[in-house]
Amino acid sequence: MITRLQTSERMSKIVKHNGTIYLCGQVGAGDSVAAQTADCLSRVDALLLEAGSDREHILQAIVWLSDMSDFTEMNAVWDAWVPQGHAPARACGEAKLARDVLKVEIIITAAEKLET
């Protein structure tokens, strides 16, 4: 069974299938890559909560930066956000993002938390 949440004509923000959660790419507001990363990760937290998961259940993250020179600054925010011992598989690359003001976009795949 596939469940789609926050769906529009173009996309769903959350898709759930067989205990796996797929989030659409998240971007954030702010002038710096640190501010955008923090805002983006806050949005990830909210979507994971809505989908029945959390940071400790992230399986994979794909990070796109508009400029790889922002890698260290983004990582400082990322490293503080990821729970110790729960780092997901991750890739990071440079890409032209949808709008010129965007510096970072993060795509998350996570597992649902099991009911206890």
N, C-alpha and C positions, 0 to 999 in steps of 0.2 A: 504494500500500500504506500502511495506517495501522498504526503501532506504538504500543501503549499500555504505559507502565511505571508501576510502583507503583500498580496499579489496585485499587480496592475496589468495592463495590456502588454507591457514590455518585459516584465520580470517579476519574480518573487524575491523578497528579501531573505526568506528562509524556505528551504526545501528539506523535508525529512523523509528518509527512506531506509527501512530495515535497521533502525537504530543509529543511522548516520545523519548528521546535520550539515547542510551546505549553506553558507551565508554568501550573499552577493557581495561584491567588492564594496568596502567601506572607506569613505574619505572623511576628513574632518575639517573644521574651520580653524583659522588662525593664520598669522603671518609667517611663523617659522615652522620648520619641519617638526620640531619638538611639540609645538602646540597642536599642529594638525595630527600628529601621531597619537598624542594623549586623547584628543577628542575622538579620533577614529576608534581607539581601543575602548573608550567609554561606550561608544555605539555598539561595538562587538559584545561587550558585557551585557548590554540591554537585550540584544537579539539572542544571545545564548541563554539568558534567563527565560525569555519568552519561549524558547524552543525546548527547554528542559535540560539545559547543560550549563557548564561554567568553564572557566579558564583551565582547570585541571583536566578537562576532558577534550582539549583541543588536540587533534591528530596531526593537522598540517596547516601551515600558514604560508601564503605566497605574498610577498611584499614587493610592490612596485614603487620605485622612487623616480621622480622626474629628473633627478641629478644624483649620481652615485657619490658625489662629494658630500652629500647629506647622510651617508651611511652611519657614521659614528654618532651623530646627533640623534638619529632615529633609534639606533641600538640602545642608547642610554635610557630612553623612555621605554622601549620594548623590554629590556632586561629587568627594569624595576617592576614591570607589569606581570611578567610570566612567573607563576609560582615556582619556587625552587623545587627541583626534582620532577617538574612536569613540562619541560621544554618540548614543543612539538617538532616534527620534521619541518624544516623551513627552507624556502628559497627566497632570494632577493635579487632583483634586477632593475635595470633602468628602462623606462618606457615613457613615451609621450602620453600624458594623462588627458582625460576628457576636457579639462579646462586649464588654461595657462596658470591660474593661481594655485592649482593643486600640486602638492609636493610629494604626497604619499597615498597609496591605496593598498588596502590589506584584504586578502581573501582567506576565509577560514573554513576548514572542515573539522567537525568535532563529533564525538560520540555522545549519545544521550546518556544522562545519568540514570543508573538503575534505581528503581524504587526500593527503599529499604523499610 
